[in-house]
Amino acid sequence: MRTYLLKRLLLIPVTLFGITLISFLMIHLAPGDPASLKRHGMSEGAKAAAESRRGSEDVIKKFRERYDLDKPIPLQYVRWVGRLARGDLGKTFFGDKEVAEEIRPYLLRTLCLEAAAFLLIFGVAIPVGIYSAWRMESLLDRLSSLVLFVLYSLPSFWVATMLIIVFGNREHAPFGIWFPVSGLQDDRLVNPSAWEHAKDLAHHTFLPVLCLSYGTLAVVSRYMRAGMLEVVRQDYIRTARAKGLPESRVITKHALRNALFPIVTLAASLLPAVVAGSIIVEVIFNIPGMGWYAYDAIQRREYNILMAVFLLSGVMELVAILVCDVVYALLDPRVSFEKAAE
């Protein structure tokens, strides 16, 4: 196991190199010029003063030199890697702030949202999948399948818009149940207690978490159902039933453990979203998270911010895959690390 983990850990820097290189090339080869945006962002008075002193071309030239934008792309990448090795994610073009410092509050907000969404997804999807497999072809199984397939087919921007229309108006919300549709807190609260703050946060995040959850919930529940149906047909399950064990014990102790394999794999692929966030949901609900932050960075051609987002997502993906392999072995000791490595 130690040898396997060591090999995987050594592969992480190599894989990250490929991820960051491709991301860097895509960002810098995309249309748009942050130097031009910097100039257009100046007020008319400031622009006129700058042009009278140095000229607009001189302003752009100095901006490029300061952020190495005048260098060839390979050299820019080498310098970015050099700064990264020192723990420096660079500075923003607009505001001249450290990316590592500026990104923290956005990352924290997205982590809170995605953690709540994950709890909802797996807390609901796994029991629904188990029950659907246990009572296959029952009325509830067919009904849940229909509802989940419908949910999966609905685009998130449409669902978010409908939720805002239905529950965003205090006066016309059904049964008087309404939710805030912008931001994460009520600015009218003054020195709220911990309970009031938590209640207000839950009130604001309910609709966004619902939008982040419904589609993945449908996928996870179907994976759970398929995994359970495959496991319950195995000989050892029939043997456990023949011994007279209660059905609930057969399902929870003998079948569930092996049925979780596809869920572990799926969870590993979903974890990067914890860092990257959801651009659509965060923009619609005006939540300043990583998705909103990345969308704003794309518009302003903030290369350092985008590279930080890609880097964090890549690290999360690689760590998730490594954890996934370890969990495999914990769920089933018969899994060989040597075979997994091959």
C-alpha positions as CSV (number, residue, x, y, z in Angstrom):
1,M,0.0,0.0,0.0
2,R,2.8,2.4,0.8
3,T,4.5,1.8,-2.5
4,Y,1.2,2.4,-4.3
5,L,0.5,5.6,-2.4
6,L,4.1,6.8,-3.1
7,K,3.7,6.2,-6.8
8,R,0.4,8.1,-6.9
9,L,1.8,11.0,-4.9
10,L,4.8,11.2,-7.3
11,L,2.4,11.3,-10.3
12,I,0.4,14.3,-8.9
13,P,3.1,16.9,-9.7
14,V,3.4,15.5,-13.2
15,T,-0.3,15.6,-13.8
16,L,-0.6,19.1,-12.3
17,F,2.1,20.2,-14.7
18,G,0.0,19.0,-17.7
19,I,-3.2,20.6,-16.3
20,T,-1.6,24.0,-15.6
21,L,0.3,24.0,-18.9
22,I,-2.9,23.4,-21.0
23,S,-4.9,25.8,-18.9
24,F,-2.2,28.5,-19.2
25,L,-2.1,28.1,-23.0
26,M,-5.9,28.2,-23.3
27,I,-6.2,31.3,-21.2
28,H,-3.5,33.2,-23.0
29,L,-4.5,32.2,-26.5
30,A,-8.1,33.1,-26.0
31,P,-9.3,36.4,-27.5
32,G,-9.0,39.5,-25.3
33,D,-6.2,41.6,-23.9
34,P,-6.1,42.7,-20.2
35,A,-3.9,45.6,-21.1
36,S,-6.5,47.1,-23.4
37,L,-9.2,46.4,-20.7
38,K,-7.0,48.2,-18.2
39,R,-6.9,51.3,-20.4
40,H,-10.6,51.2,-21.2
41,G,-11.4,51.0,-17.5
42,M,-9.8,54.3,-16.8
43,S,-12.0,57.3,-16.4
44,E,-12.0,59.9,-19.2
45,G,-10.2,62.4,-17.1
46,A,-7.5,60.0,-16.0
47,K,-7.1,58.7,-19.5
48,A,-6.6,62.2,-20.9
49,A,-4.1,63.0,-18.2
50,A,-2.2,59.7,-18.8
51,E,-2.2,60.3,-22.6
52,S,-0.9,63.9,-22.1
53,R,1.9,62.7,-19.9
54,R,3.1,59.5,-21.5
55,G,0.6,58.5,-24.2
56,S,-1.7,55.6,-24.2
57,E,0.8,53.3,-25.8
58,D,3.3,54.0,-23.0
59,V,0.6,53.1,-20.4
60,I,-0.1,49.8,-22.1
61,K,3.6,49.1,-22.5
62,K,4.4,49.6,-18.8
63,F,1.4,47.5,-17.8
64,R,2.6,44.6,-20.0
65,E,6.1,44.8,-18.6
66,R,4.9,44.8,-15.0
67,Y,2.9,41.6,-15.5
68,D,5.2,39.9,-18.0
69,L,2.6,40.1,-20.7
70,D,5.3,41.4,-23.1
71,K,7.2,38.1,-22.8
72,P,6.7,35.0,-25.0
73,I,4.0,32.6,-23.6
74,P,6.5,29.8,-22.7
75,L,8.6,32.3,-20.6
76,Q,5.4,33.6,-19.0
77,Y,4.5,30.1,-18.0
78,V,8.0,29.4,-16.6
79,R,7.8,32.5,-14.5
80,W,4.4,31.6,-13.2
81,V,5.6,28.2,-12.2
82,G,8.6,29.8,-10.5
83,R,6.2,32.1,-8.4
84,L,4.0,29.1,-7.7
85,A,7.0,27.2,-6.3
86,R,7.4,30.0,-3.8
87,G,3.7,29.9,-2.8
88,D,2.9,33.0,-4.8
89,L,-0.3,32.9,-7.0
90,G,0.4,36.4,-8.4
91,K,-1.5,39.6,-8.2
92,T,-4.7,40.8,-9.8
93,F,-4.5,43.1,-12.8
94,F,-7.2,45.3,-11.5
95,G,-6.6,46.3,-7.9
96,D,-3.1,44.9,-7.6
97,K,-4.1,42.5,-4.8
98,E,-2.6,39.2,-3.9
99,V,-4.7,36.4,-5.5
100,A,-4.1,34.1,-2.5
101,E,-5.6,36.6,-0.1
102,E,-8.4,37.7,-2.4
103,I,-9.6,34.2,-3.3
104,R,-10.1,33.0,0.3
105,P,-13.6,34.5,1.1
106,Y,-14.9,33.4,-2.3
107,L,-13.6,29.9,-1.7
108,L,-15.1,29.7,1.8
109,R,-18.5,30.7,0.5
110,T,-18.4,28.0,-2.2
111,L,-17.2,25.4,0.2
112,C,-20.1,26.1,2.5
113,L,-22.6,25.9,-0.3
114,E,-21.2,22.8,-1.9
115,A,-20.8,21.0,1.5
116,A,-24.5,21.6,2.2
117,A,-25.3,20.4,-1.4
118,F,-23.3,17.2,-0.9
119,L,-25.0,16.4,2.4
120,L,-28.4,16.8,0.7
121,I,-27.4,14.8,-2.3
122,F,-26.0,11.8,-0.5
123,G,-28.3,12.0,2.4
124,V,-31.3,11.7,0.1
125,A,-30.0,9.8,-2.9
126,I,-28.5,6.8,-1.1
127,P,-31.6,5.9,0.9
128,V,-33.8,6.5,-2.2
129,G,-31.5,4.3,-4.3
130,I,-31.5,1.5,-1.7
131,Y,-35.2,1.5,-1.4
132,S,-35.8,1.6,-5.1
133,A,-33.6,-1.5,-5.5
134,W,-35.1,-3.2,-2.5
135,R,-38.7,-2.6,-3.7
136,M,-37.9,-2.8,-7.4
137,E,-40.9,-2.2,-9.8
138,S,-43.0,-1.1,-6.9
139,L,-45.2,2.1,-7.2
140,L,-42.7,4.1,-5.2
141,D,-39.8,2.9,-7.3
142,R,-41.5,3.8,-10.5
143,L,-42.7,7.2,-9.1
144,S,-39.2,8.1,-7.8
145,S,-37.6,7.1,-11.1
146,L,-40.0,9.3,-13.0
147,V,-39.5,12.3,-10.7
148,L,-35.7,11.9,-10.8
149,F,-35.5,11.6,-14.5
150,V,-37.6,14.7,-14.9
151,L,-35.3,16.6,-12.5
152,Y,-32.2,15.4,-14.3
153,S,-33.6,16.8,-17.6
154,L,-34.2,20.3,-16.2
155,P,-31.5,22.9,-16.8
156,S,-30.2,24.6,-13.7
157,F,-30.7,28.2,-15.1
158,W,-34.4,27.4,-15.7
159,V,-34.9,25.8,-12.3
160,A,-33.2,28.7,-10.6
161,T,-35.4,31.2,-12.5
162,M,-38.6,29.3,-11.6
163,L,-37.6,29.1,-7.9
164,I,-37.0,32.8,-7.9
165,I,-40.4,33.5,-9.5
166,V,-42.3,31.2,-7.2
167,F,-40.6,31.6,-3.9
168,G,-38.8,35.0,-4.3
169,N,-41.9,37.2,-3.8
170,R,-43.0,37.5,-0.1
171,E,-46.5,38.4,-1.0
172,H,-47.3,35.8,-3.7
173,A,-45.2,32.9,-2.4
174,P,-47.3,29.7,-2.0
175,F,-48.4,29.1,1.6
176,G,-46.4,32.2,2.6
177,I,-43.1,30.3,2.2
178,W,-40.6,32.6,0.6
179,F,-36.8,32.7,0.4
180,P,-34.3,35.5,-0.3
181,V,-33.0,35.3,-3.9
182,S,-29.8,37.4,-3.7
183,G,-26.7,37.2,-1.5
184,L,-26.0,35.2,1.6
185,Q,-27.1,37.5,4.4
186,D,-29.6,40.2,5.3
187,D,-27.8,43.5,5.5
188,R,-30.5,44.8,7.9
189,L,-29.3,42.5,10.7
190,V,-27.2,44.4,13.2
191,N,-24.9,42.4,15.6
192,P,-26.9,39.1,15.1
193,S,-26.4,36.2,17.5
194,A,-24.8,33.0,16.3
195,W,-28.3,31.4,16.0
196,E,-29.7,34.4,14.1
197,H,-26.8,34.4,11.7
198,A,-27.1,30.6,11.1
199,K,-30.8,30.9,10.5
200,D,-30.4,33.8,8.1
201,L,-27.6,32.0,6.2
202,A,-29.8,28.8,5.9
203,H,-32.7,31.0,4.7
204,H,-30.5,32.6,2.0
205,T,-28.8,29.4,0.9
206,F,-31.9,27.1,0.7
207,L,-32.7,27.8,-3.0
208,P,-29.1,27.9,-4.3
209,V,-28.4,24.6,-2.5
210,L,-31.5,23.1,-4.0
211,C,-30.4,24.1,-7.5
212,L,-26.9,22.7,-6.9
213,S,-28.4,19.4,-5.7
214,Y,-31.3,18.3,-7.7
215,G,-29.6,17.1,-10.9
216,T,-26.7,15.3,-9.1
217,L,-29.2,13.8,-6.7
218,A,-31.0,12.1,-9.6
219,V,-27.7,10.7,-10.9
220,V,-26.4,9.4,-7.6
221,S,-29.7,7.7,-6.7
222,R,-29.8,5.9,-10.1
223,Y,-26.1,4.8,-9.6
224,M,-27.0,3.6,-6.1
225,R,-30.1,1.7,-7.4
226,A,-28.1,0.0,-10.2
227,G,-25.3,-0.9,-7.8
228,M,-27.7,-2.4,-5.3
229,L,-29.5,-4.4,-8.0
230,E,-26.2,-5.9,-9.1
231,V,-25.1,-6.8,-5.6
232,V,-28.4,-8.4,-4.4
233,R,-28.2,-10.9,-7.2
234,Q,-24.9,-12.3,-5.9
235,D,-24.6,-15.7,-4.3
236,Y,-23.5,-14.4,-0.9
237,I,-26.6,-12.3,-0.7
238,R,-28.8,-15.4,-1.4
239,T,-26.7,-17.3,1.2
240,A,-27.3,-14.6,3.8
241,R,-31.1,-14.7,3.1
242,A,-31.0,-18.5,3.3
243,K,-29.5,-18.3,6.8
244,G,-32.7,-16.4,7.9
245,L,-31.1,-13.0,8.4
246,P,-33.5,-10.1,8.4
247,E,-33.8,-8.3,5.1
248,S,-32.8,-5.0,6.6
249,R,-29.6,-6.6,7.9
250,V,-28.9,-8.3,4.5
251,I,-29.2,-4.9,2.8
252,T,-27.3,-2.7,5.2
253,K,-24.5,-5.1,6.3
254,H,-23.9,-7.4,3.3
255,A,-25.1,-5.6,0.2
256,L,-24.6,-1.9,0.9
257,R,-20.8,-2.0,1.3
258,N,-20.2,-3.4,-2.1
259,A,-22.9,-1.3,-3.7
260,L,-21.1,1.8,-2.7
261,F,-18.3,1.3,-5.2
262,P,-19.9,3.3,-8.0
263,I,-20.9,6.0,-5.5
264,V,-17.3,6.4,-4.4
265,T,-16.2,6.8,-8.0
266,L,-18.9,9.3,-8.7
267,A,-18.1,11.3,-5.5
268,A,-14.5,11.6,-6.7
269,S,-15.6,13.2,-9.9
270,L,-17.9,15.6,-8.1
271,L,-15.4,16.9,-5.6
272,P,-13.7,19.4,-7.9
273,A,-17.0,21.3,-8.1
274,V,-16.5,22.0,-4.4
275,V,-13.7,24.4,-5.5
276,A,-14.8,25.6,-8.9
277,G,-18.4,26.2,-7.7
278,S,-21.4,26.7,-10.1
279,I,-21.1,29.8,-12.3
280,I,-24.8,29.7,-13.3
281,V,-26.2,29.3,-9.8
282,E,-23.9,31.8,-8.1
283,V,-24.4,34.4,-10.8
284,I,-28.2,34.0,-10.8
285,F,-28.5,34.2,-7.0
286,N,-25.7,36.9,-6.8
287,I,-23.6,34.8,-4.5
288,P,-19.9,35.9,-4.5
289,G,-18.4,32.4,-4.6
290,M,-15.7,30.8,-6.7
291,G,-18.1,30.4,-9.7
292,W,-19.0,34.0,-9.6
293,Y,-15.4,34.9,-9.0
294,A,-14.2,32.9,-12.0
295,Y,-16.9,34.3,-14.3
296,D,-15.9,37.9,-13.3
297,A,-12.2,37.0,-13.9
298,I,-13.0,35.7,-17.4
299,Q,-14.7,39.0,-18.3
300,R,-11.7,41.0,-16.9
301,R,-9.1,38.6,-18.4
302,E,-7.6,38.1,-14.9
303,Y,-5.1,35.3,-15.8
304,N,-3.7,34.8,-12.4
305,I,-7.2,34.3,-10.8
306,L,-8.2,31.8,-13.5
307,M,-4.9,29.9,-13.1
308,A,-5.5,29.7,-9.3
309,V,-9.0,28.3,-9.9
310,F,-7.8,25.7,-12.3
311,L,-4.9,24.8,-10.0
312,L,-7.2,24.3,-7.0
313,S,-9.7,22.3,-9.1
314,G,-6.9,20.1,-10.4
315,V,-5.4,19.4,-7.0
316,M,-8.9,18.6,-5.7
317,E,-9.5,16.1,-8.6
318,L,-6.2,14.3,-8.0
319,V,-6.6,14.1,-4.3
320,A,-10.2,12.8,-4.8
321,I,-9.0,10.1,-7.1
322,L,-6.3,9.0,-4.6
323,V,-8.8,9.0,-1.7
324,C,-11.2,7.1,-3.9
325,D,-8.7,4.3,-4.4
326,V,-8.0,4.1,-0.7
327,V,-11.7,3.9,0.1
328,Y,-12.0,1.1,-2.4
329,A,-9.6,-1.0,-0.3
330,L,-11.3,-0.1,2.9
331,L,-14.7,-1.1,1.5
332,D,-13.3,-4.4,0.1
333,P,-10.0,-5.7,1.3
334,R,-9.8,-8.0,-1.7
335,V,-9.0,-4.9,-3.8
336,S,-5.3,-5.0,-4.6
337,F,-3.4,-1.7,-4.8
338,E,-1.0,-3.3,-7.2
339,K,-3.8,-4.2,-9.6
340,A,-5.3,-0.7,-9.1
341,A,-2.0,0.8,-10.1
342,E,-1.9,-1.2,-13.3
